[in-house]
Amino acid sequence: MGAFEGVTLADRFRNHFGHTDHLYGALLAEMADDWEVGGVTRELFEGWDDADARQFPQLRLLAGLYRIVLRGDAPQLEGFYPALGGDLDHHEAWAPVRPVLAAHVDELRKSLSEAPQTNEPARSVALLVGLARALNRTGLRRVRLLEPGASGGLGLLVDRYRFVGQGWAAGPQDSPLVVKRCEAEGFSPEAFDVVDRRGCDVAPVDAATEVGAAYLTSFVWPWQLDRHARLAAALQVAREHPVVVDRARASAWVAERLAEPVGEDVLTVVWHSVTRLYWPVEETGAMNAAVEEARGRMPLTHIAMEHRWDAAPGDADPGMPFIEVDGEAIATCDHHGPPVTFQR
């Protein structure tokens, strides 16, 4: 069992949600039973018994299954997906799901190697909050955004979204995406102008295409209709304002971008959200070192929305993510962004 001595994949499937109140909870419970009797689930997850908890192989497979449904290759399952208009009892889904799994073993096993790319646009509220702190400190208003682990680049479009919090609002009033219930009591947004924006990812997604949009959609849980609505709105923004996401690893890419000349009146912002858990420790260290090395050459800030996995090893819940500005945790937020609560 390696790092999970005494804990099987079946146990981890059952414990992921701990209930069967929605489609994925019900499917994981059934997959656990199927794994224990040597069914198709055991074939699908062969070699993944000792996978690190934060790699979430079960969510990768469910996203792969969702992609099969989205492209129309399993119409018998659409009725179980509320985001597709389905209203069937999710407790009855396993019987039609199991043969779909068996018919797509190779594709679904490949999906296990693809890290989740939720690219939740509402997480950019963390960037908005972090930017206000950095802009106040530096007095600069021109911003260059760099996002390692950018996926489809939706987190780079912070100035194209509308945010509404407790007693404040920011962003264009006519934006297709309005991120509500941001809270952040006492927050005062700062005006800024994004003069350049660019991202990188080891597997970038072109969010402006139908294929890319479907891929990102597959990682959003199908009963979370508000999140699907936010993603659809953000994808509209991405089609109107496409961004560049290079295929590259974070540390080398950040170092290369930070070696480029930039005006003294421009604040360079290295920003990422819920990506650190997928990076090797060495990669995170190298990226942080590249940021620190560049600080003496330009106005620079490092903003992150990340969980504290180092304080919650194994299968432990790391809790809510923190919004960090240059290593200082200034607030907490939900896994998908709002609401924001400032540290006291």
N, C-alpha and C positions, 0 to 999 in steps of 0.2 A: 503493500500500500504506500510505501515511500513516505512523503510528507503528510499523508492522510491515513496513517496506520489505524486500522479499525473502522475507517469511514469509506464506504464504497461510493461509486458514482451514483448508484440508486439512492443512497442516503442523501447525497448532495442535491439530486434532482428534487426529492421530496422536501428538503429543507429550504430550497431556494425561495419559495413563496410561503411554504408552510400551510397552504390552504388550496382549495379548488374553486375559489370564488369567481375566477375568470378563466378564459380559454387556456392560457399558458400554465396556470396552476394545475388545471385538470390534465393537460397533456403531459406535464412533467411527472405527475403522480402515476399516470398510465405507463409512461416510458420507464419509470423506476421498476414497476412490476414486470414489464417486458424485458428489461435488462436482466433481472434476477432469474428469469426462466430461459435466458439465452436467445431471446427473440431478435428481431431486426435492429433494435436499439443497441444491443451489445455489438453487433457487426458495425454499426455506424460509428460507435465510440471506441472501437478497438485502438489501443495505444494511448488513450487519453485518461487512463485511470489516475495518473499522478499529476495531471495538469494543475497548475497553480490556480487557486480559487478565483483570482481576479481576471483570469482569461475567459471565464464564463462560456465554456464550450456548449452548454445547453442552450444559451441564448443565441449563439452563432448558428446552431442547427435550426432553431425555431425561425430565425430570420431567413435562412435558406429555404425553409418550407414556405414561408410567406412569399418569397420571390416566385416560387413555382405557381402559387395561387394568383399572384398579381399578373403574371404573363398569360394566364388563362389555361394553364396546363392541368389544373385540378378544379374544374368548375363545381364539382360536387362538394368542395370545401368552402366556397365563397359565403354560404349562408351562416357559417360560424364566425365570420370576421365582421364585426360591427362597422369598421371603417369602410367596408365594401357594401354596407347596407344590410348585412346579415343579422338575423335575430333568432337563430336556432339555439337550442339548449347546448351550451358548450360541454356539458357532461356527456353528451352523446357523440362528441367529435372523434373519439379515438378509433371507433370502428372504421370510418372512412379514411382517417388519417394514416393508419398503419399500412395499408396497401400503397399509398402514395409514397411513403418513406421507402418501402421495399422496391418501388419502381424507379427510384432516383438515388440509389445508394452512392454511386460515384460522385454525383453532383453535391450531395449533402455532406459527404466526407470531405470534399474540397472546401465546402463552406466553413468547416471547422478551423481552417487555417486563416480565415478572414476575420480580423478583429472587428468588433462592433463599431459602426460608424453612424451613430445616431445623429450627430451634427445638429443637435437641438439649438435652434436659433435664439431661444429665450435665454440661453446661457450667456449671451452677449451682454446681458444686464450687468454681469460681473465686470466685464471690460469697461462699461460705462461708469460704474462706481469707481473702479481702480483708476481710470483716466482722470476723473475729477480730482482725486488725491494728487496724482502726478502733475496735472496742469496747475493746480494751486501752488504746488511746491516749486515748480520751475518757472511759472509765468509765461510759458510758451503756449501757443495755440495751434501751430501747424504740426501735424502728426504723420509719421510714417509707421504703418502697421505691418508687423511681421508675425505670422502665425505658424509655428511648427505643429504638425499633427492636425492640419486644417481640414482634412477630409474633402468636402465640397466647397469649402471657403465661406460658408454662411456666417461664420463668426467674424469675418472681416467686414461685414456690411453694417456694422453697428450704427453708423450715421444715417443709414437708409431706413431704419426701423423706428417706430414710435413706442415709447415706454411710458407707462402710467403708474405712479406710486402713491404713497400716502402724503398728499399735499404737494406733489410735484409731477411734472411731465417733461419729456424731452423727445426730440426727433420730429421729423416732418409730419404734419397733421394728416396729409393725404397718403401716408405710407400704406401699402397693402397689408403690412404686418403691424398690429398693435399688441404689444406685450403688456398685459394687464396684471394687476395685483402684485406689482413689484415691491410694494411696501417701502422699506428703507426709510423709516421715519426720520425726518430732519435732514434728508439728503438734498443737496443743491447741485444740480447738473451744471457743468461748465461747457461753454461753447468751444468748439474745436473744428478744424478743417483737415480732413484726411487728404494729404497731398500724394500719398503713394500707399498701396496695399498689395501684399503678396503672401502666399502661403506655401507650405510644402507638406507632403505626406508620402509614406512609402507606397500607398495605393490610392492616389488621388481620384476623386470622383468629379466628373463634369456635371455639375448641378443644373446646367442650362439645357441638358438633353433629356429626352424621355427615359432613356436607359438609366442615366445617372439619378434622375428623380425617383424612379422606381426602386433603385438600389437603396437610396437613403430612406425611402418610405418603409422598406422591409424591416428596418431596425426599430421602428416605432411600434410599440405594442398596440395591437389592432383595436382594443376597446378604449384607448385613450383618444377620444375624438377631438378634444381641444388641442392636443399636441399635433394631430394630423392636420388640423386647420392651420395651426401656426406654421408647420412645415410647408404646406401648400402655398401660403402667403409668402414665405421666405423664398421659395423656389421661383415665384413670380418676380420677386425683386432680383434674384440671381440671373434670370433670363434678361431682364432689362439692364442690369449692371453686372455683367460677368467679371469674375476675378480670375487671376492666374494662380494656379496651385501646381507647383513643380513636383516631380517625382524625385524625392530625396529623403535621406534620414535627417533627423532634426539637428544634431550637433554640427555636422559638416555644413549644412545649409545655413544655419544661423551664423556660423563663423564667416561664411562667404558673404552673406548679406551685410554683416556688420563691418566687413572690410571695405565696402563701397563708400565713396565720399557722400556726405550729406551736409546740407546747410546748417550753420550754427543756430538758426532760428527754428529748426525742426526737431521735435522730440521723437526719437525712435522708440517704439513700443514693441517688445517681444511679448507675445500673449498666447496662452494656450488654456484649454479647458478639458478636464476629464480625459487626458491623454497619458499622463505620467504613469498611470498604473499599467499601461501596455508597453512602456519603454524599459529596456534593461537598465539596471542601476548605473552601469557605466555610461550609457547614452545620456541619461539625465545629468550625470556629473559633468560630462564633456560639454553639454549644452550650457549648463550653468557657468562653467569655466569660460566659455566663449563670451558670454554676456559680461562677466566680471572683467575680462581682459579689455573689452571695448569701452568700459565706462569712462576711462580717462580721455577718450578720443571724441566723444560726442555726448550730447544730452540723451540719456537712455533710462528707460524704466522697464521692469520685468513684472508683468501682471499675470496671475494664474488663478484659475478656479479648479482646485484639485482636492481630492480626499486625502486624508492622512493615513495611508495604508501602512506606513512604517510603524504606526502605533497600534495597528490591528492586524497582526499576522494571521496566516492560515485562513480559516473560514469566518473569522470574526467580522462583524459589521463595523466598517470604519466610520460610520456616522455621516453627518452632513458634510459637504465640501466647504472649504474655506476660500474666501477671496483674499489673495495675497498680493501685496505691492512691495516689490523688492525684498521678499522674504518675510514681511510682516503681515500677519493675519489681521485684516481690518474688519471682516464680516464673515458671517456664514450665510449659506443659501441652500435651497433645495437641490436635489440631484439634477433637476432640469432648469435651474435658474431661480425664478421668483418662488417665494418671497425672500428678500434680503434683510438680514438682521445684523446691525452693527455691533461690534465687540464693545463691551463696556469697560 
